[in-house]
Amino acid sequence: MTPNAVADLDEWQLVEGGSTNNTAAFNPFNAFQVTDSSGAPIPAVTSANGFPAFGTWADGCAATVAALLQPIMEPIVTALRAGGVSVPGIFLFDVDQSPWCAPSADGIPCYASEILAGEIVETLLKGSSVQLKGSLTSYSNTGADLHTYEKAAYVTASDLGLVATKNALLTEAQQGVAVARDSLSTATRSLRRLALEDYTSGAASRFESSLVLLGSPDEQDAVGQYLLTIVASRLTDNYDGAESAFKTSVTKRNAAQASVAQATSLLDAAEAAENQALSGLETDAKNIEAGFACTAPQVTTAVASPVDDQGSAGQLWQALQDCLAPPLS
């Protein structure tokens, strides 16, 4: 137990907000643990935020200790046992090395703003002689810019999924049009063939093999004409149904095309917003790097998927880390 360790825990609790900024009573660090170190269950209920809420500080403390003593939380425990970390943000970097609050898929630490602030303060305390005015001004915008980028990247990912879904529906509608067109073509050919045969031969001749038992040619022709009327009616019904189905399928395809165009427009707008947010982050990074008088690392501006581990925001974060590394070493 050292003043530094207490200060670190206070800082950690502030950014986690357990018990103070949510309904997870007696759970200051938002631990998910509901058993003590021996594995015995601890009475708890799930709060509105999804974290366990306990009835007493003793129960909450026992759950927190059990969570911290897991092997995967070793970076946190090691930093606390060392007792020498006190600069704001530096201890949170140790927490970020554990699953408690791991970096995002894009490489941005869970406590990005607090960690960066701590490293800047650490550099100042170590007596860096570089001009920091511009870098500190840029840092004040970095947290908001990171949040803006993450929101824009999420919207882009959602719109990408929307466009993919709309394209799949369009493909299905186009296949429906093709099937309906084939049916309409078949029905059309049947009607044309009937009309042609009716023009080139008498009704009776069409059914002569079936009408040989009838008497005079007039009787045969009358019966043949009757049967022809039935066939024509059936073929006409088939044609009308095929034509209606074709028109319906074309309407669905046109609607699907319009939906794809709308989704694509939304995606274009989302990507533009993401690029703009990324440009803001790049400006922040360059200003901070310039303030620390270090060589700016190469940062690509291509927009990566929010689930890409090497996305642009992750590269920007690494660039800041590389820039700050010399004064901290």
N, C-alpha and C positions, 0 to 999 in steps of 0.2 A: 504494500500500500504506500504509494508516494503521491505527492501533490500533482506531479505530471500525469500519473495514471488516472487520477480522479478527474483532472482537466480533460484528458482524452475521452473518458467515458461521458463526461458532460457534453463535450462537443458531438460525440457520436449520437447521444440521445437527442440532441437538438435537431440533427438532420433526419433521424429516423422518425421522431415524433410520437413514439409509442406512449400511450397513457395521457399525453398532453395534447397532441393534435389528432387523436383518433379515439375510438371507444375501447381500445385494447387495454383495459384497466390492469394496473400492476405489471405491465409488460413493456418497459421503457424502450427496448431495442427491437420490438416487433418480432420476437422469436416465435417459431412455430412449435417448439418443444412443449409436450404436455406430460412428460415423465421426468422424474429426478435422475440423478446420476446412477442410481441402482436399478433404474428401469421401472420403479413404482409409479403408477399413474398419479397425476396431480389434478384435482378438481378444476375444471375450466369450461368455459363456454366460448363459442365462436362469436367474435364481435362483428359489427356491421362491416368492418374493413377486412374481415377474413382472418385476422390474427386472434389467437386465444386471449381471452380475458380471464384474469384470476381473481380470487376473492381476497387475497392478502398479499402484502409485500413479500412475506416469507415464501409463499407458493410461487410468486413471480420470479423471485430471486433464485429459487431452486431450479426452476425451469430454464432460466437464462444460463446459469452455471452449467447445467447438463448440456445445453446446446453448445456452449463455448468449448467444453471439454471433448467434443467430438474431434477425431484426428483431422478432419478436413478443415477445422477452424483454427489450426495451429498458428497461422500467421498473426491472428488477432491475439491469441494468448501469449505468444512469444513477445510481441510488442509491449503488451501490458506488463509482463514479468520483467522486461528490461527496464521499464519505469523511466526511460529517458526521453520519451517523445512528448513534446508539449506544444510545438508550433501548430497552429490551426491548419488542418488539412493533411498534414503528414501522416498522422495516425490513421486517417480515413483511407489513405492509400494502402496501408497494411490490411485494413478490413476488406478493401476491394480485391485483394489477392485471394480471398476465400469465397466460397459459395454464398456467404451471407448476403453480399450485395455485389455480385460479379459484374464485370463490364458488359455492355450491350453487345449484340451481335455485330455492330458496326465498329467495335473497338473503343467506344467512349466509356470511361469509367463511370460507375454508378454514382459516385460523389464527385463528378468532374469539376464542377465549379469550386467546391470546397477544397479539393486537392490542389488545383491550380493556384488558388489563393494562398494556400499554405506554402507552396513551393516558392512563390514570389516573396512572401514574408521571410522564408528561410534564406533566400538569396540576399535580401536586404540586411538581415541580421548578421550574415557572414561578411558584410562590408563590401559588396560589389560596387564598383565605381562607375558602372554604366549608367546612362541616362534612362531613367525608368518612367518618366512622366507619360510619354506616349504609350508605353506598354501597359501601364496601370489603367490609363483611360480606356484602352482597347479591352483590357480584361473586364472592366465594368460592364461591357456589352456582351462578353463572351457567353455568359450563362444564358441570357435571353436568346442570343443567336443560336446556341446549341439547341435550345428548346424549340425555336422556330424551325430549325432544320429537321429535327426529329419528327415534328408534326407534318412538315411538308413531305418528308420521305415516307411516312405512313400513308398519307393521302395518295402519293404516287403508287405505292404498292397496291393499295386498294383499287385504284383506278386501272392498274395493269390487270388485276384479276377480273374487273368488270369488263374490260375490253375483250379479254380472252373468252369470257362467258358469252358475250354478245356475238363474237365471231363464231363460236360453236353453234349458237342458235341460227345465225345466218347460213352457215354451211348446211344445217338441217333443213332450213327453209328452201335453199337452192336445190337440194336433193328432192324435196317435195315438188318443186316446180318441174324438175326433169321427169319425174314419174307421171305427174298429171299431164305434161305435154305429150308423153308417149301414149297415154290412154286416149287423149283427145285426137291424136294423129290416127290411131287405130280406128276410132269411131268415125272419123272423117272419111277415111279410105273406104270403110264399109258402106257408108251412105253414097259415096261417089260411084262405087262399083254397082250398087243397086240401081242408081239412076241410069248408069250407062247400059246395063243389061235390059232395063225396062225400055230404053229408047231403041235398042237394036233388035229386040225380039219380043214376041207376044208373051202375055202372062202365062198362057197355058203351056207353052213350050218349056217354061222353067220347071214346071212340075209334071211334065208329060209322063214320066215313069210312074207317077202316083195316080194319074187321072185316066189311065187306059180303060178302067172299068166303067167310066161314065159314057154317056151316049154321044150326042152330037158335039161337034167342035165348039159350038156356042156355049153349051153347058160346061165343057172343059175349061173354056176361056173365062167363064163367069166365076167358077170355083177357083181357078188360078189367080184371078184378079183379087178375090177375097183373101186368099192366103198371102198374096203380095202385100196387101194393105196391112195385114198383121205384122209381117216381117218389117215393113217400112216403119210402122209405129214403134216396134221394139228397138230398131236401130236408131230412130230419132230420139227415143228416151235415153238410150245409151250415150248418144252424142250430147244431148242437153246436160246430162249428169257429168260427163267428162269436161264439158266446157265450163260448167259452174265450178267444178273442182279445180280446174286450171286457173280460173280467175281468183278463186280464194287463195290458192297457193302463191300466186303472183302478189296479191295484197300482203300476205304474210312475209314474203321475201322483201318487198319494198319497206315494210315496217321494220324488219330486221336490219336492213341496210341503213335506214335512218337512225336506228338505235345504236348501231356500230359507229356511225358518224358522230353522234352525240357523245358516246363514251370516249371516242378518240379525242374529241375536242376537250373533254374534261381532263383526259390524261395529258394532253399538250399543256393545258393551263397548270396542272399539278407539277409537271416536270419543269416548267418555267419558274414556278414558285420555288421548287427545290433548288434549281440552279441559282436563283437569286439569294436564297438562304445560304447556300454553299459559298457564294461570293462574299457574303458578309462574314462568314467564318474565316475565309482565306484572308480577308482584310485584317480581322482581329489577330490572326496568327502572325501575319507579316509585321504588323505593328509591334506585337509583343517581341517577336524575334529581333526586330530592329532596335527596340529599347534595350534588349539584353546584349546587343552588339555581337550576335553570333551569326554564323553563316546559315542562311535560310535553307533548310532541307527541301528537296524537290517534292512538290505536292501536285499530283495530277488533278485536273479539274473535271475529269469525266465522272459523270454521276453514276454511282454504283447502287445496286439494290440494297434496301435497308437491311436485308438479311445477309449481305456479303461481308464476311469478316474483314476484308481489306477495302472497305468502302472509303469514300473521300473524307467523311467526317472522322473515321478512325485514323486515316493518314494524317489529318490535321492535328489530331490529338497526339500522335506519335511525334509529329514535327515539333510541337511545343515541348514534349518530354525531352527530345534530343537537344533542343535549344537550352533548356534549363539544366540539363545533366551536368555540364562542366562545372557551374558554380556549386552544385550539390555534391560533387564527388570529393 
